[in-house]
């Protein structure tokens, strides 16, 4: 049933960008970490950050109004519960996720032009620069997946594999979890050159370095590492067009051992491509971010996997966001 909107509801929906912009600016400037050291005036904070005093004051007052800061006379401080999620040392720190969403926001603001031209939005770097934005993206993937990783892996049990290939494995969140689930297995993480150092550190911290091989590469341009009997393709397919996915699935098929398994974690849409709502919104995110990416139905995935040679393509788990799971098997001989 179509929602009945009022004019006030529509305007309030559009105004939703305002607190998002305030919070992402604070995250990019790392204001919460700076204030966590102790109550500070706007001028002192501006001096520390190298920012404008008037602008900093207005931002701090807006953060206070939203409930993220405490203001007593002219001093600002961070509540304990906020410190846990919005400071660099917070136990449940999601700063990198917020910074990544700030980068998304800059692209979404160009949506009208994207619709008109059919081209992705112009990329505008944050104040943290290229390296900071890459780190934000990789960190955001960890922020978004860590709370669900064990539940999702449980959907695939019993797991039996000896060698995992994690394509676009980012900082190693999924590889670490899979290796903990199958203690005798080894893994290969395949990702871009600038990402591998981020993975190396997390793999070392998790004490599984001896079980993980890190391979630099670009799956659009070269072959995939061979020898795996289980390939994990997590949150990759949506950044591709269907043609790109067919080419990638063919590469995966070629790299897999006989009787190997591919599992795709991604958004899976219904036949109308309008549900789940989060998937429809994510298709817009791909529109502003990529040349041909989007979100796809199970039948579209199935058709493209079968074309690559896979068999027994099944929807293992349906989710309303990014955590649907599709399983496909490589036949003993094609």
Helices and strands as residue ranges (DSSP letters): H 7-14, H 17-29, H 31-36, E 40-41, H 42-49, H 53-65, E 70-72, E 75-77, H 80-86, H 95-108, H 111-117, H 129-146, H 149-154, E 163-167, H 173-181, E 186-191, H 193-205, G 209-211, E 212-216, E 230-234, G 237-239, H 242-255, E 261-266, E 268-269, H 277-289, E 296-297, H 298-308, E 310-317, E 324-330
